[in-house]
Amino acid sequence: MKEYDIAVIGGGPAGMMAAIAAGKTSKVILLEKNPDLGSKLLLTGGGRCNITNNKPIKKLLNSFDNKNFLKHSFFTLTNEKLLSIFEDRGLGFIEEDDNRIFPDTEKSSDVLKVLKDCLDDVVISYNYEVKSIRDNFIINDEIKADRIIIATGGVTYPQTGCSPNNYFLTSQPITDIKYGLVPLITKKDLSDIAGITLYDVTVGYKKIKVKGNVLISHVGLTGPGIINLSNEISKDLSYDILESKEVEFDERIAIDLCPDFTHDELKEKFTKDFQDKGKTMVKNYLKMFLTNSFIDFFLGEINLGGETQLSRINKKSKNRLIENLKSFPFEVVSFNDRLAKVTIGGVDLSNINPKTMESTSIPNLYFAGEILDLHGPTGGYNLKIAFSTGYLAGLSACEKRF
């Protein structure tokens, strides 16, 4: 039986960073189910790897439900320290809109290469599926470790090795497992307008509002505005995909197509423009507010003829026009679960020490990354969780000696 100080289970971003942090001073083995490391990392950011978000750390933390839990890990591995790991090996970065950070080569494979280069001191076992962990930290009756870090991810993208079985490798309590950052399937068939993007709109669900682009797909809605809002819908629903992967519901969302105008400002503008531009057809007038290709669909949904002149639109129709520009409804009935980017839920944080990532009920057992009940919006936030919690877990595990 081979013996190690630390065994890291899972070769994704969190697992690799944990092994890097621990491998400098401890004998570490990294166990990966796949033939190579970082399968999901290669998919992030559309293959470009949105490695983190560069907001100031306090603002960054405010983007998460569990900011107090994440605080210590984020200050332990700051963005500056994270990026320096790569910059010291020749990989630079660029910052795009919404503080998103990408490698300047725009290749996630270059991020993975640096991480693998940093694992020189770590033993890596590929194609190794962990099926059991005995109480004395014996893995598959083959490997014994003094400490174990579990970083096996969630359940999205099963082709990358993620599996529900990973939640049950130990007796650690878990919360309900749900889809996160996931496109929405609409009740209405939108295939005729698939491919249209609504730019910088605000999407609302109950009292929650999220600003961002919305892309219309053949089966529903996606884009940053939608997938960020999907987290709120998912958390609001009662379900657990470990019990049933099929999730059906009947919820209403509304899109503010003119977020730069208040309702009253839009009403005032319409009153003036309908007088000054009375001969203008409404389909042409709406070009100042809507994407051209969306106008016919919009007018059809509110039963208003596109060639109607503004002067011929009565007060009731004008109010209907304004109401829908400010709150255009869609009924959503399911998640496009095969495209879910993250998992909501996981190992219960109430049983994890946020200053070490160690289980409070099972000494010498640590968790990092998406297997924890942690998630964030799109835009580099979830990789930030993975790298920071992985780094903290690795440091904590190698610092704890018998």
C-alpha positions in Angstrom: 0.0 0.0 0.0 1.4 3.4 -1.0 1.4 6.1 1.7 1.3 9.9 1.3 0.9 12.9 3.5 -2.0 14.2 1.5 -4.2 12.8 -1.2 -6.1 15.2 -3.4 -9.1 13.7 -5.1 -10.1 15.6 -8.3 -7.8 17.2 -10.9 -9.9 20.3 -11.7 -9.0 23.9 -10.8 -9.6 23.4 -7.1 -7.8 20.1 -6.9 -4.8 21.3 -8.9 -4.4 24.4 -6.8 -4.7 22.4 -3.6 -2.0 20.0 -4.8 0.2 23.0 -5.9 -0.1 24.6 -2.5 0.5 21.4 -0.5 3.1 19.9 -2.8 5.8 22.3 -1.9 6.3 20.9 1.6 4.4 17.6 1.7 4.3 14.2 -0.1 1.1 14.6 -2.2 -0.7 12.4 -4.7 -3.4 13.9 -7.0 -6.0 11.3 -8.1 -7.8 12.1 -11.4 -10.6 10.1 -12.9 -9.9 11.2 -16.5 -6.9 10.6 -18.7 -5.8 14.2 -18.2 -6.3 17.1 -15.8 -8.6 20.1 -16.1 -11.3 18.8 -18.5 -13.8 21.3 -17.3 -11.3 24.1 -17.1 -10.7 23.8 -20.8 -14.4 24.5 -21.4 -14.7 27.7 -19.3 -15.1 31.1 -20.9 -16.0 29.5 -24.2 -12.5 27.9 -24.3 -10.8 31.1 -23.3 -10.9 30.6 -19.5 -12.4 33.5 -17.6 -9.9 32.8 -14.8 -11.2 35.3 -12.3 -13.1 38.6 -11.8 -11.0 41.6 -11.0 -13.4 43.6 -8.9 -11.9 45.0 -5.7 -12.0 42.1 -3.2 -14.8 43.6 -1.0 -17.0 44.2 -4.0 -16.1 40.7 -5.3 -17.2 39.2 -2.0 -20.5 41.1 -2.1 -21.4 39.1 -5.3 -21.8 35.9 -3.3 -24.5 34.6 -0.9 -21.8 33.1 1.3 -19.4 36.0 1.4 -18.4 35.5 5.0 -17.5 31.9 4.4 -15.3 32.9 1.3 -13.6 35.9 2.9 -10.6 34.1 4.4 -9.9 32.1 1.2 -10.2 35.1 -1.0 -7.8 37.1 1.2 -5.4 34.1 1.3 -5.2 33.8 -2.5 -5.9 37.3 -3.8 -6.3 37.9 -7.5 -2.8 39.5 -7.5 -1.3 36.3 -6.0 -3.4 34.1 -8.3 -2.4 35.9 -11.5 1.3 36.1 -10.5 1.5 32.3 -10.5 0.8 32.4 -14.2 2.7 35.7 -15.0 5.9 34.3 -13.4 5.7 31.6 -16.0 5.2 33.9 -18.9 1.4 34.0 -19.2 -0.2 37.4 -19.3 -3.8 38.5 -18.9 -6.3 41.0 -20.4 -9.3 42.5 -18.6 -12.6 42.8 -20.5 -16.0 44.2 -19.6 -17.4 43.6 -16.2 -13.9 43.0 -14.8 -13.5 39.6 -16.5 -9.9 38.4 -16.7 -8.7 36.2 -19.5 -5.2 34.9 -20.6 -3.8 37.2 -23.3 -3.5 34.2 -25.5 -7.2 33.6 -25.1 -6.6 29.9 -24.7 -7.7 27.9 -21.6 -5.1 25.3 -22.6 -2.4 27.8 -21.7 -3.8 28.2 -18.2 -3.9 24.5 -17.8 -0.3 24.1 -19.0 0.9 26.5 -16.3 -1.0 24.6 -13.6 0.4 21.3 -14.7 3.9 22.8 -14.8 3.4 23.8 -11.1 2.7 20.2 -10.2 6.3 18.9 -10.6 6.5 17.9 -6.9 3.2 16.0 -7.0 2.5 12.4 -7.9 -0.4 12.3 -10.4 -2.4 9.2 -10.9 -4.6 9.4 -14.1 -7.7 7.2 -14.9 -8.0 6.6 -11.2 -11.6 6.6 -9.9 -12.0 6.8 -6.1 -14.7 4.4 -5.1 -14.2 4.2 -1.4 -12.5 6.0 1.5 -12.3 4.1 4.7 -12.3 5.8 8.1 -8.5 5.6 8.5 -8.2 7.4 5.1 -7.4 4.3 3.0 -8.5 4.9 -0.6 -9.7 2.0 -2.7 -7.8 -0.3 -0.3 -4.6 0.8 -2.2 -3.6 4.3 -1.0 -3.2 5.6 2.6 -3.1 9.3 3.3 -2.8 11.2 6.5 -5.0 14.0 5.1 -7.5 14.0 2.2 -8.7 17.0 0.1 -11.9 16.3 -1.9 -12.2 18.6 -4.9 -14.4 16.4 -7.2 -16.6 19.2 -8.5 -20.4 19.3 -8.9 -22.6 17.3 -11.2 -22.7 19.5 -14.3 -20.7 18.5 -17.4 -20.6 14.7 -16.5 -18.4 14.1 -19.5 -15.6 15.8 -17.5 -15.8 13.2 -14.8 -18.3 14.9 -12.4 -20.5 12.4 -10.7 -23.2 12.4 -8.0 -21.3 9.5 -6.4 -18.6 11.9 -5.3 -20.9 13.5 -2.7 -21.1 10.1 -0.9 -17.4 9.3 -0.6 -17.7 10.4 3.0 -20.5 10.9 5.5 -20.3 14.7 5.2 -23.8 16.3 5.1 -24.9 17.8 1.8 -27.6 20.2 0.8 -30.0 19.8 -2.1 -28.2 19.7 -5.4 -29.6 22.0 -8.1 -28.7 23.4 -11.5 -26.9 26.8 -11.7 -26.1 29.3 -14.5 -28.4 27.4 -16.7 -30.5 28.5 -19.8 -34.2 28.6 -19.4 -36.8 26.8 -21.6 -39.8 28.8 -22.4 -43.4 27.7 -22.8 -43.6 29.5 -26.1 -41.7 28.2 -29.1 -39.1 30.9 -30.0 -37.4 29.1 -32.8 -38.6 31.7 -35.4 -36.6 34.4 -33.6 -33.6 32.2 -32.5 -30.3 34.0 -32.6 -31.6 37.5 -31.6 -29.7 39.2 -28.8 -31.3 41.8 -26.5 -28.5 44.0 -25.3 -28.1 45.5 -21.8 -31.6 44.7 -20.7 -32.8 44.0 -17.2 -34.4 40.6 -16.4 -36.8 40.3 -13.4 -38.0 37.4 -11.4 -40.3 38.3 -8.5 -38.3 41.1 -6.7 -35.0 40.1 -8.2 -33.5 42.0 -11.1 -30.4 41.2 -13.2 -28.9 43.3 -15.9 -27.2 41.7 -18.9 -27.6 40.6 -22.5 -30.3 38.0 -23.3 -29.9 35.6 -26.2 -32.9 33.9 -27.7 -32.3 30.3 -28.6 -34.4 27.6 -30.3 -35.8 26.4 -27.0 -35.8 29.4 -24.8 -33.6 32.1 -23.4 -29.9 32.3 -22.5 -27.1 34.8 -22.2 -25.5 36.4 -19.1 -28.7 38.1 -17.9 -30.7 34.9 -18.1 -28.2 32.4 -16.6 -27.4 34.7 -13.7 -31.1 35.0 -13.0 -31.5 31.3 -13.3 -29.5 30.9 -10.0 -32.3 32.8 -8.2 -35.1 30.7 -9.9 -33.2 27.5 -9.1 -32.7 28.3 -5.4 -36.4 29.3 -5.1 -37.6 26.0 -6.3 -37.9 22.8 -4.2 -36.0 20.0 -5.9 -32.9 17.9 -5.8 -31.4 16.5 -9.1 -29.9 13.6 -7.2 -33.5 12.4 -6.8 -34.8 13.5 -10.2 -33.0 15.2 -13.1 -36.2 16.3 -14.7 -37.2 19.7 -13.3 -40.5 21.3 -14.4 -42.1 24.5 -13.2 -44.3 27.3 -14.3 -42.7 30.7 -13.6 -42.9 34.1 -15.1 -40.0 36.4 -15.8 -40.1 39.9 -17.3 -37.6 41.8 -19.4 -37.2 45.5 -19.1 -36.3 46.3 -22.7 -35.7 50.0 -21.9 -33.8 50.0 -18.6 -32.3 53.5 -19.3 -35.8 55.0 -19.0 -38.1 55.0 -16.1 -41.8 54.2 -16.7 -42.6 57.9 -16.3 -39.8 59.1 -18.6 -40.9 56.7 -21.3 -44.5 57.9 -21.0 -43.4 61.5 -21.3 -41.2 60.7 -24.3 -44.0 58.8 -26.0 -46.5 61.7 -25.4 -44.1 64.1 -27.1 -42.9 61.8 -29.9 -46.4 60.6 -30.8 -47.3 64.3 -31.5 -44.1 65.3 -33.2 -43.7 62.2 -35.3 -47.3 61.2 -35.8 -46.8 59.9 -39.4 -44.0 57.5 -38.3 -45.0 53.8 -38.3 -44.6 52.2 -34.9 -42.2 49.5 -36.2 -39.8 52.2 -37.4 -40.2 54.3 -34.2 -39.3 51.3 -32.0 -35.9 51.0 -33.7 -34.6 53.5 -31.2 -35.5 51.1 -28.3 -35.3 47.5 -29.7 -33.1 45.3 -31.8 -34.6 45.5 -35.3 -35.1 41.8 -35.7 -37.1 41.6 -32.5 -39.6 44.3 -33.3 -42.1 42.3 -35.4 -42.2 39.6 -32.7 -42.7 42.2 -30.0 -45.5 43.9 -31.8 -47.2 40.5 -32.6 -47.1 39.6 -28.9 -48.9 42.8 -27.9 -51.3 42.7 -30.9 -50.2 46.0 -32.4 -49.8 46.3 -36.2 -46.3 47.4 -37.2 -47.4 49.8 -39.9 -49.7 51.7 -37.6 -48.8 55.4 -37.5 -48.1 56.8 -34.1 -50.9 59.4 -34.4 -53.4 56.5 -34.8 -52.4 54.7 -31.7 -55.0 55.2 -28.9 -54.2 55.8 -25.3 -54.9 52.1 -24.3 -52.5 50.8 -27.0 -49.9 53.3 -26.1 -50.0 52.3 -22.4 -49.8 48.6 -23.4 -46.8 49.5 -25.6 -45.1 51.2 -22.6 -45.9 48.5 -20.2 -44.4 45.8 -22.4 -41.3 47.8 -23.1 -40.7 48.0 -19.4 -41.9 44.5 -18.5 -42.1 42.1 -21.5 -43.1 38.7 -20.1 -42.0 35.2 -20.8 -43.3 32.0 -19.2 -40.4 29.6 -18.3 -41.1 26.0 -17.7 -37.8 24.2 -17.3 -34.0 24.3 -17.3 -31.9 23.4 -20.3 -30.0 21.3 -17.9 -27.4 19.9 -20.3 -26.0 23.4 -20.5 -25.9 24.1 -16.8 -22.5 25.7 -16.0 -22.3 25.1 -12.3 -23.9 23.2 -9.4 -25.9 24.9 -6.7 -25.7 23.1 -3.4 -23.1 20.5 -2.1 -21.3 19.9 1.1 -23.0 21.8 3.9 -20.9 24.8 4.8 -22.0 24.7 8.4 -19.7 21.7 8.8 -16.7 23.3 7.2 -14.2 25.6 8.9 -13.9 28.6 6.5 -10.4 29.4 7.7 -9.0 26.0 6.7 -11.6 24.2 4.6 -11.4 21.3 7.0 -14.5 19.3 8.1 -15.5 20.2 11.6 -16.8 16.6 12.2 -14.1 14.6 10.4 -10.5 15.7 11.3 -8.0 15.9 8.4 -10.7 15.8 5.8 -10.8 18.9 3.6 -13.1 20.1 0.8 -12.5 22.7 -2.0 -14.3 24.0 -5.1 -17.7 23.2 -6.6 -18.3 20.2 -4.3 -19.0 22.8 -1.6 -22.3 24.6 -1.3 -20.8 27.6 -3.1 -21.6 29.3 -6.4 -21.5 32.7 -8.0 -22.6 34.5 -11.1 -21.0 34.1 -14.5 -17.9 36.2 -15.2 -15.0 34.5 -13.4 -16.5 34.2 -10.0 -16.8 30.4 -9.9 -13.2 29.8 -10.9 -12.2 32.3 -8.2 -14.0 30.1 -5.7 -12.3 27.0 -7.0 -8.7 28.4 -7.0 -9.1 30.2 -3.6 -10.7 27.4 -1.7 -8.3 24.9 -3.2 -5.3 27.0 -2.3 -6.5 27.4 1.3 -7.3 23.7 1.6 -3.8 22.8 0.3 -2.0 25.2 2.6 -4.1 24.1 5.7 -3.6 20.4 5.0 0.2 20.7 4.7 0.5 22.9 7.7 -1.4 20.4 9.9 1.0 17.7 11.0 0.8 15.0 13.6 
